[in-house]
Every structure is written in structure tokens, then in C-alpha cells.
Amino acid sequence: MKSKKNLTRFTYESAAFEGWRLSITKAGTTFTRYFPDKKFGGGKKSLAVAEKTLVELKALLDGAKKVDGKLPPATTKKAEKLLAEAF
């Protein structure tokens, strides 16, 4: 499986983590979440959850109004909550 925009595949033979990392930066704020294969039942399933979460996060961030060129705290909290609840 290849990495995609905002989604990076991590596969290490010597490390405990295998899965996908979602990382997106908007208006100077970076949001990151890891989707391990073990938790989601394999590479394809973890990718599917990561892609679904990315779509939801992009919709939230694209619809947010910026204050002084930055995301408002309410939007940042909503995005962090969305990432925390992704499964």
C-alpha cells in the first residue's frame, strides 16, 4: 500500500507500530492521528477509517472561518474531538 496525500503508511519490521498516520495542517495548526493495523484489524481497514476521518476533518476545517488568519479555538477543539473519537 502506498501513502496518499495527508496519509502516510508506516511499516517497520523492528518497531511495534504498523499502520497509517493522518496529518493535516490548516492555518498554522497541525492535526495528527495514528491508525494502527492491530486496533482496526489490518492495513485495509485502518486505511478505510483513516480516509473517512480525513474527509470529515477536511470538511470541518474547510468550512471554518479564520480569526486573524488562524483557526478559532472552538474549531480546533472540534477537530481534536473528531480525531479522538475516530474508530
Chimera marker file (.cmm) of the C-alpha trace (Angstrom):
<marker_set name="trace">
<marker id="1" x="0.000" y="0.000" z="0.000" r="1" g="1" b="0" radius="0.5"/>
<marker id="2" x="1.257" y="3.436" z="-0.920" r="1" g="1" b="0" radius="0.5"/>
<marker id="3" x="0.999" y="6.644" z="1.026" r="1" g="1" b="0" radius="0.5"/>
<marker id="4" x="-1.536" y="9.232" z="-0.080" r="1" g="1" b="0" radius="0.5"/>
<marker id="5" x="-1.852" y="12.963" z="0.496" r="1" g="1" b="0" radius="0.5"/>
<marker id="6" x="-2.207" y="13.566" z="4.260" r="1" g="1" b="0" radius="0.5"/>
<marker id="7" x="-1.967" y="9.794" z="4.904" r="1" g="1" b="0" radius="0.5"/>
<marker id="8" x="1.380" y="8.074" z="5.427" r="1" g="1" b="0" radius="0.5"/>
<marker id="9" x="1.925" y="4.332" z="5.723" r="1" g="1" b="0" radius="0.5"/>
<marker id="10" x="4.267" y="3.182" z="8.489" r="1" g="1" b="0" radius="0.5"/>
<marker id="11" x="5.594" y="-0.356" z="8.285" r="1" g="1" b="0" radius="0.5"/>
<marker id="12" x="8.641" y="-1.166" z="10.378" r="1" g="1" b="0" radius="0.5"/>
<marker id="13" x="9.962" y="-4.675" z="10.864" r="1" g="1" b="0" radius="0.5"/>
<marker id="14" x="11.783" y="-3.728" z="14.053" r="1" g="1" b="0" radius="0.5"/>
<marker id="15" x="9.115" y="-1.488" z="15.612" r="1" g="1" b="0" radius="0.5"/>
<marker id="16" x="5.852" y="-2.249" z="17.320" r="1" g="1" b="0" radius="0.5"/>
<marker id="17" x="3.790" y="0.141" z="15.160" r="1" g="1" b="0" radius="0.5"/>
<marker id="18" x="2.335" y="-0.694" z="11.773" r="1" g="1" b="0" radius="0.5"/>
<marker id="19" x="-0.463" y="1.403" z="10.361" r="1" g="1" b="0" radius="0.5"/>
<marker id="20" x="-1.427" y="4.788" z="8.947" r="1" g="1" b="0" radius="0.5"/>
<marker id="21" x="-0.732" y="8.308" z="10.145" r="1" g="1" b="0" radius="0.5"/>
<marker id="22" x="-3.150" y="11.079" z="9.271" r="1" g="1" b="0" radius="0.5"/>
<marker id="23" x="-1.534" y="14.503" z="9.380" r="1" g="1" b="0" radius="0.5"/>
<marker id="24" x="-3.014" y="17.737" z="8.084" r="1" g="1" b="0" radius="0.5"/>
<marker id="25" x="-2.034" y="21.348" z="8.661" r="1" g="1" b="0" radius="0.5"/>
<marker id="26" x="-4.520" y="24.162" z="8.264" r="1" g="1" b="0" radius="0.5"/>
<marker id="27" x="-3.936" y="27.824" z="9.128" r="1" g="1" b="0" radius="0.5"/>
<marker id="28" x="-0.800" y="27.014" z="11.104" r="1" g="1" b="0" radius="0.5"/>
<marker id="29" x="-2.366" y="24.236" z="13.201" r="1" g="1" b="0" radius="0.5"/>
<marker id="30" x="-1.344" y="20.604" z="12.677" r="1" g="1" b="0" radius="0.5"/>
<marker id="31" x="-3.669" y="17.714" z="13.450" r="1" g="1" b="0" radius="0.5"/>
<marker id="32" x="-2.213" y="14.198" z="13.669" r="1" g="1" b="0" radius="0.5"/>
<marker id="33" x="-3.677" y="10.792" z="14.484" r="1" g="1" b="0" radius="0.5"/>
<marker id="34" x="-2.295" y="7.283" z="14.137" r="1" g="1" b="0" radius="0.5"/>
<marker id="35" x="-4.446" y="4.375" z="12.950" r="1" g="1" b="0" radius="0.5"/>
<marker id="36" x="-2.713" y="1.107" z="13.939" r="1" g="1" b="0" radius="0.5"/>
<marker id="37" x="-3.410" y="-2.074" z="11.992" r="1" g="1" b="0" radius="0.5"/>
<marker id="38" x="-3.755" y="-4.064" z="15.227" r="1" g="1" b="0" radius="0.5"/>
<marker id="39" x="-6.584" y="-1.895" z="16.539" r="1" g="1" b="0" radius="0.5"/>
<marker id="40" x="-8.562" y="-1.766" z="13.285" r="1" g="1" b="0" radius="0.5"/>
<marker id="41" x="-7.992" y="-5.324" z="12.065" r="1" g="1" b="0" radius="0.5"/>
<marker id="42" x="-5.482" y="-4.894" z="9.244" r="1" g="1" b="0" radius="0.5"/>
<marker id="43" x="-3.998" y="-2.424" z="6.791" r="1" g="1" b="0" radius="0.5"/>
<marker id="44" x="-7.038" y="-2.018" z="4.570" r="1" g="1" b="0" radius="0.5"/>
<marker id="45" x="-9.427" y="-1.491" z="7.481" r="1" g="1" b="0" radius="0.5"/>
<marker id="46" x="-7.163" y="1.033" z="9.200" r="1" g="1" b="0" radius="0.5"/>
<marker id="47" x="-6.782" y="2.872" z="5.875" r="1" g="1" b="0" radius="0.5"/>
<marker id="48" x="-10.563" y="2.979" z="5.430" r="1" g="1" b="0" radius="0.5"/>
<marker id="49" x="-11.049" y="4.519" z="8.885" r="1" g="1" b="0" radius="0.5"/>
<marker id="50" x="-8.199" y="6.979" z="8.289" r="1" g="1" b="0" radius="0.5"/>
<marker id="51" x="-9.667" y="8.064" z="4.927" r="1" g="1" b="0" radius="0.5"/>
<marker id="52" x="-13.154" y="8.508" z="6.424" r="1" g="1" b="0" radius="0.5"/>
<marker id="53" x="-11.716" y="10.581" z="9.268" r="1" g="1" b="0" radius="0.5"/>
<marker id="54" x="-9.673" y="12.669" z="6.818" r="1" g="1" b="0" radius="0.5"/>
<marker id="55" x="-12.783" y="13.505" z="4.775" r="1" g="1" b="0" radius="0.5"/>
<marker id="56" x="-14.685" y="14.557" z="7.914" r="1" g="1" b="0" radius="0.5"/>
<marker id="57" x="-11.741" y="16.593" z="9.202" r="1" g="1" b="0" radius="0.5"/>
<marker id="58" x="-11.235" y="18.366" z="5.865" r="1" g="1" b="0" radius="0.5"/>
<marker id="59" x="-14.931" y="19.255" z="5.732" r="1" g="1" b="0" radius="0.5"/>
<marker id="60" x="-14.754" y="20.706" z="9.234" r="1" g="1" b="0" radius="0.5"/>
<marker id="61" x="-11.576" y="22.687" z="8.575" r="1" g="1" b="0" radius="0.5"/>
<marker id="62" x="-12.594" y="23.945" z="5.129" r="1" g="1" b="0" radius="0.5"/>
<marker id="63" x="-15.891" y="25.254" z="6.498" r="1" g="1" b="0" radius="0.5"/>
<marker id="64" x="-14.277" y="27.045" z="9.434" r="1" g="1" b="0" radius="0.5"/>
<marker id="65" x="-13.886" y="30.798" z="9.419" r="1" g="1" b="0" radius="0.5"/>
<marker id="66" x="-10.456" y="32.059" z="10.369" r="1" g="1" b="0" radius="0.5"/>
<marker id="67" x="-9.846" y="34.687" z="13.020" r="1" g="1" b="0" radius="0.5"/>
<marker id="68" x="-6.684" y="36.723" z="12.380" r="1" g="1" b="0" radius="0.5"/>
<marker id="69" x="-5.527" y="34.020" z="9.946" r="1" g="1" b="0" radius="0.5"/>
<marker id="70" x="-5.852" y="31.206" z="12.490" r="1" g="1" b="0" radius="0.5"/>
<marker id="71" x="-8.480" y="28.643" z="13.362" r="1" g="1" b="0" radius="0.5"/>
<marker id="72" x="-10.719" y="29.612" z="16.263" r="1" g="1" b="0" radius="0.5"/>
<marker id="73" x="-10.330" y="27.563" z="19.470" r="1" g="1" b="0" radius="0.5"/>
<marker id="74" x="-13.811" y="26.044" z="19.062" r="1" g="1" b="0" radius="0.5"/>
<marker id="75" x="-12.904" y="24.616" z="15.662" r="1" g="1" b="0" radius="0.5"/>
<marker id="76" x="-9.610" y="23.269" z="16.991" r="1" g="1" b="0" radius="0.5"/>
<marker id="77" x="-11.436" y="21.509" z="19.840" r="1" g="1" b="0" radius="0.5"/>
<marker id="78" x="-13.998" y="20.033" z="17.438" r="1" g="1" b="0" radius="0.5"/>
<marker id="79" x="-11.199" y="18.723" z="15.210" r="1" g="1" b="0" radius="0.5"/>
<marker id="80" x="-9.323" y="17.205" z="18.152" r="1" g="1" b="0" radius="0.5"/>
<marker id="81" x="-12.541" y="15.582" z="19.387" r="1" g="1" b="0" radius="0.5"/>
<marker id="82" x="-13.229" y="14.170" z="15.913" r="1" g="1" b="0" radius="0.5"/>
<marker id="83" x="-9.726" y="12.655" z="15.815" r="1" g="1" b="0" radius="0.5"/>
<marker id="84" x="-10.021" y="11.243" z="19.330" r="1" g="1" b="0" radius="0.5"/>
<marker id="85" x="-13.351" y="9.544" z="18.578" r="1" g="1" b="0" radius="0.5"/>
<marker id="86" x="-12.339" y="8.096" z="15.203" r="1" g="1" b="0" radius="0.5"/>
<marker id="87" x="-12.791" y="4.319" z="15.077" r="1" g="1" b="0" radius="0.5"/>
<link id1="1" id2="2" r="1" g="1" b="0" radius="0.2"/>
<link id1="2" id2="3" r="1" g="1" b="0" radius="0.2"/>
<link id1="3" id2="4" r="1" g="1" b="0" radius="0.2"/>
<link id1="4" id2="5" r="1" g="1" b="0" radius="0.2"/>
<link id1="5" id2="6" r="1" g="1" b="0" radius="0.2"/>
<link id1="6" id2="7" r="1" g="1" b="0" radius="0.2"/>
<link id1="7" id2="8" r="1" g="1" b="0" radius="0.2"/>
<link id1="8" id2="9" r="1" g="1" b="0" radius="0.2"/>
<link id1="9" id2="10" r="1" g="1" b="0" radius="0.2"/>
<link id1="10" id2="11" r="1" g="1" b="0" radius="0.2"/>
<link id1="11" id2="12" r="1" g="1" b="0" radius="0.2"/>
<link id1="12" id2="13" r="1" g="1" b="0" radius="0.2"/>
<link id1="13" id2="14" r="1" g="1" b="0" radius="0.2"/>
<link id1="14" id2="15" r="1" g="1" b="0" radius="0.2"/>
<link id1="15" id2="16" r="1" g="1" b="0" radius="0.2"/>
<link id1="16" id2="17" r="1" g="1" b="0" radius="0.2"/>
<link id1="17" id2="18" r="1" g="1" b="0" radius="0.2"/>
<link id1="18" id2="19" r="1" g="1" b="0" radius="0.2"/>
<link id1="19" id2="20" r="1" g="1" b="0" radius="0.2"/>
<link id1="20" id2="21" r="1" g="1" b="0" radius="0.2"/>
<link id1="21" id2="22" r="1" g="1" b="0" radius="0.2"/>
<link id1="22" id2="23" r="1" g="1" b="0" radius="0.2"/>
<link id1="23" id2="24" r="1" g="1" b="0" radius="0.2"/>
<link id1="24" id2="25" r="1" g="1" b="0" radius="0.2"/>
<link id1="25" id2="26" r="1" g="1" b="0" radius="0.2"/>
<link id1="26" id2="27" r="1" g="1" b="0" radius="0.2"/>
<link id1="27" id2="28" r="1" g="1" b="0" radius="0.2"/>
<link id1="28" id2="29" r="1" g="1" b="0" radius="0.2"/>
<link id1="29" id2="30" r="1" g="1" b="0" radius="0.2"/>
<link id1="30" id2="31" r="1" g="1" b="0" radius="0.2"/>
<link id1="31" id2="32" r="1" g="1" b="0" radius="0.2"/>
<link id1="32" id2="33" r="1" g="1" b="0" radius="0.2"/>
<link id1="33" id2="34" r="1" g="1" b="0" radius="0.2"/>
<link id1="34" id2="35" r="1" g="1" b="0" radius="0.2"/>
<link id1="35" id2="36" r="1" g="1" b="0" radius="0.2"/>
<link id1="36" id2="37" r="1" g="1" b="0" radius="0.2"/>
<link id1="37" id2="38" r="1" g="1" b="0" radius="0.2"/>
<link id1="38" id2="39" r="1" g="1" b="0" radius="0.2"/>
<link id1="39" id2="40" r="1" g="1" b="0" radius="0.2"/>
<link id1="40" id2="41" r="1" g="1" b="0" radius="0.2"/>
<link id1="41" id2="42" r="1" g="1" b="0" radius="0.2"/>
<link id1="42" id2="43" r="1" g="1" b="0" radius="0.2"/>
<link id1="43" id2="44" r="1" g="1" b="0" radius="0.2"/>
<link id1="44" id2="45" r="1" g="1" b="0" radius="0.2"/>
<link id1="45" id2="46" r="1" g="1" b="0" radius="0.2"/>
<link id1="46" id2="47" r="1" g="1" b="0" radius="0.2"/>
<link id1="47" id2="48" r="1" g="1" b="0" radius="0.2"/>
<link id1="48" id2="49" r="1" g="1" b="0" radius="0.2"/>
<link id1="49" id2="50" r="1" g="1" b="0" radius="0.2"/>
<link id1="50" id2="51" r="1" g="1" b="0" radius="0.2"/>
<link id1="51" id2="52" r="1" g="1" b="0" radius="0.2"/>
<link id1="52" id2="53" r="1" g="1" b="0" radius="0.2"/>
<link id1="53" id2="54" r="1" g="1" b="0" radius="0.2"/>
<link id1="54" id2="55" r="1" g="1" b="0" radius="0.2"/>
<link id1="55" id2="56" r="1" g="1" b="0" radius="0.2"/>
<link id1="56" id2="57" r="1" g="1" b="0" radius="0.2"/>
<link id1="57" id2="58" r="1" g="1" b="0" radius="0.2"/>
<link id1="58" id2="59" r="1" g="1" b="0" radius="0.2"/>
<link id1="59" id2="60" r="1" g="1" b="0" radius="0.2"/>
<link id1="60" id2="61" r="1" g="1" b="0" radius="0.2"/>
<link id1="61" id2="62" r="1" g="1" b="0" radius="0.2"/>
<link id1="62" id2="63" r="1" g="1" b="0" radius="0.2"/>
<link id1="63" id2="64" r="1" g="1" b="0" radius="0.2"/>
<link id1="64" id2="65" r="1" g="1" b="0" radius="0.2"/>
<link id1="65" id2="66" r="1" g="1" b="0" radius="0.2"/>
<link id1="66" id2="67" r="1" g="1" b="0" radius="0.2"/>
<link id1="67" id2="68" r="1" g="1" b="0" radius="0.2"/>
<link id1="68" id2="69" r="1" g="1" b="0" radius="0.2"/>
<link id1="69" id2="70" r="1" g="1" b="0" radius="0.2"/>
<link id1="70" id2="71" r="1" g="1" b="0" radius="0.2"/>
<link id1="71" id2="72" r="1" g="1" b="0" radius="0.2"/>
<link id1="72" id2="73" r="1" g="1" b="0" radius="0.2"/>
<link id1="73" id2="74" r="1" g="1" b="0" radius="0.2"/>
<link id1="74" id2="75" r="1" g="1" b="0" radius="0.2"/>
<link id1="75" id2="76" r="1" g="1" b="0" radius="0.2"/>
<link id1="76" id2="77" r="1" g="1" b="0" radius="0.2"/>
<link id1="77" id2="78" r="1" g="1" b="0" radius="0.2"/>
<link id1="78" id2="79" r="1" g="1" b="0" radius="0.2"/>
<link id1="79" id2="80" r="1" g="1" b="0" radius="0.2"/>
<link id1="80" id2="81" r="1" g="1" b="0" radius="0.2"/>
<link id1="81" id2="82" r="1" g="1" b="0" radius="0.2"/>
<link id1="82" id2="83" r="1" g="1" b="0" radius="0.2"/>
<link id1="83" id2="84" r="1" g="1" b="0" radius="0.2"/>
<link id1="84" id2="85" r="1" g="1" b="0" radius="0.2"/>
<link id1="85" id2="86" r="1" g="1" b="0" radius="0.2"/>
<link id1="86" id2="87" r="1" g="1" b="0" radius="0.2"/>
</marker_set>
